[in-house]
Amino acid sequence: MEFEYKEVPEKDKLAVFELIDLVISSLDDPSCFIPYEDWEYERMFDKSYAYLHGAYVDGKLVGIAQLYVEEKMLTDARKMLKLYDCKLAELGGNLVDPKYRHYGITTTLIRLQIDLAKRLGFECVVAYTHPENKAMNRVLAKLGMKYIDHSIICDIYPRNCYLLTNSI
């Protein structure tokens, strides 16, 4: 199976929203994904907020990942990690259609986002994942991200925190 990886154009907005709904509805544990708020849907294609890349098969969107770049969005991560002098971005919004898992889509999308962060001049990249999401924990470690700590986000979402610095 061949995948095409590219920035998701705004014309694919409906496909993005359908993929999000599909993946979230397939989760056994809803705490595995922090739901988007309305304002996040509205800003999903705003590059001052985040960059959105996707994986396509025969023109169908089957996976997405975001690189959050807006400083306001990163305030909590910056405080938690005490990264006050580092240009920081965050990996997130990693979703893959359950029918297309185990093809390396997430790994490839995260690599694309890390490369983009480097091109944009970011010095540090943070990522959070559910402690029981073994696949994502492995991917982040495999891509050179260092496990930092376990935390609770938004008062209810358990997350492992990973950080990539200097090498990006």
C-alpha positions in Angstrom: 0.0 0.0 0.0 1.4 3.4 -0.9 0.8 6.5 1.2 1.1 10.1 0.2 2.2 12.5 2.9 1.5 16.1 2.6 0.1 19.3 4.2 -3.6 18.9 4.5 -5.4 21.6 2.4 -8.4 23.4 3.8 -10.5 21.9 1.1 -10.1 18.6 3.0 -11.6 20.1 6.2 -14.6 17.7 6.2 -12.4 14.7 5.7 -10.3 15.8 8.7 -13.4 16.2 10.9 -14.7 12.8 9.7 -11.4 11.2 10.6 -11.4 12.7 14.0 -14.9 11.5 14.7 -14.1 8.0 13.4 -11.0 7.6 15.5 -12.5 9.0 18.7 -15.6 6.8 18.4 -13.3 3.8 18.0 -11.4 4.4 21.3 -12.0 1.9 24.2 -10.9 4.6 26.6 -12.0 8.1 25.8 -9.2 9.6 28.0 -6.8 8.4 25.3 -7.6 11.5 23.3 -8.2 15.0 24.6 -11.2 16.2 22.6 -10.9 19.3 20.4 -12.7 22.4 21.5 -14.7 24.4 19.0 -12.1 27.1 18.7 -9.5 24.4 17.8 -11.6 23.2 14.9 -11.9 26.8 13.7 -8.1 27.3 13.8 -7.0 23.9 12.5 -5.8 25.4 9.2 -4.3 28.6 10.7 -0.5 28.3 10.4 0.0 30.8 13.2 -1.6 28.2 15.4 -0.6 24.8 14.0 0.6 23.0 10.9 -1.5 20.0 9.8 -0.1 17.1 7.8 -1.9 14.0 6.6 -1.5 10.6 5.1 -3.6 9.7 2.1 -4.3 6.4 0.3 -5.8 6.8 -3.2 -6.8 10.4 -2.3 -8.5 9.3 1.0 -7.3 11.0 4.2 -6.3 8.2 6.6 -4.1 9.9 9.2 -3.2 13.3 10.6 -0.7 15.0 12.8 -0.3 18.6 14.0 2.6 20.7 15.0 1.4 23.4 17.4 3.4 26.6 17.1 1.3 29.3 18.8 3.1 30.5 22.0 -0.2 30.9 23.9 -0.9 27.2 23.2 2.4 26.3 24.7 2.3 28.2 28.0 1.5 25.2 30.2 4.1 23.0 28.6 6.7 25.8 28.9 6.0 26.2 32.6 5.9 22.5 33.4 9.2 21.9 31.6 10.8 25.1 32.7 11.7 25.9 29.1 11.7 29.6 29.2 14.6 30.3 26.8 13.8 27.7 24.2 11.7 28.2 21.0 9.1 25.5 21.7 6.6 23.6 19.5 4.3 20.7 20.4 3.4 17.6 18.5 -0.2 16.5 18.7 -3.4 15.6 17.1 -2.0 12.3 15.9 -4.9 10.2 14.6 -4.9 7.2 12.2 -8.0 5.4 10.8 -8.1 2.1 12.7 -8.1 0.2 9.3 -4.7 1.8 8.4 -2.8 1.3 11.7 0.5 -0.7 11.8 1.8 0.8 8.5 4.1 3.4 10.1 1.8 6.3 9.3 2.2 8.0 12.8 6.0 7.5 12.7 6.2 9.1 9.3 3.9 12.0 10.1 5.8 12.8 13.3 9.1 12.7 11.4 7.6 15.2 9.0 6.5 17.4 11.9 9.9 17.3 13.6 11.6 18.2 10.3 9.2 21.1 9.9 9.9 22.3 13.4 13.6 22.3 12.6 13.0 24.2 9.4 10.9 26.8 11.3 13.7 27.3 13.8 12.3 25.5 16.8 14.8 24.3 19.3 12.6 22.1 21.4 9.6 19.9 20.6 7.3 18.5 23.3 4.7 15.6 22.9 2.2 14.1 25.3 0.7 10.6 25.0 -1.5 8.4 27.2 0.6 6.1 29.4 -1.2 3.1 28.1 -0.8 4.0 24.4 2.2 1.7 24.1 2.5 2.2 20.3 2.8 6.0 20.6 5.2 5.8 23.6 7.4 3.5 21.4 7.2 5.8 18.4 8.2 8.9 20.4 11.1 7.1 22.0 12.2 5.7 18.7 12.3 9.1 17.2 14.7 10.3 19.8 12.3 12.0 22.2 13.2 11.7 25.9 10.7 10.7 28.5 10.4 13.5 31.0 7.5 12.8 33.4 4.0 11.6 33.9 1.4 14.3 34.4 -2.3 15.0 34.4 -3.5 17.4 31.7 -6.8 19.5 32.0 -7.2 17.9 35.5 -8.4 14.5 34.0 -6.1 13.2 31.2 -3.1 11.1 32.2 -0.1 11.8 29.9 3.5 10.9 29.5 5.5 13.9 28.5 8.4 13.6 25.9 10.9 16.2 24.8 13.2 16.5 21.9 16.0 19.2 22.2 19.2 20.2 20.4 19.0 17.4 17.9 16.0 18.8 16.0 
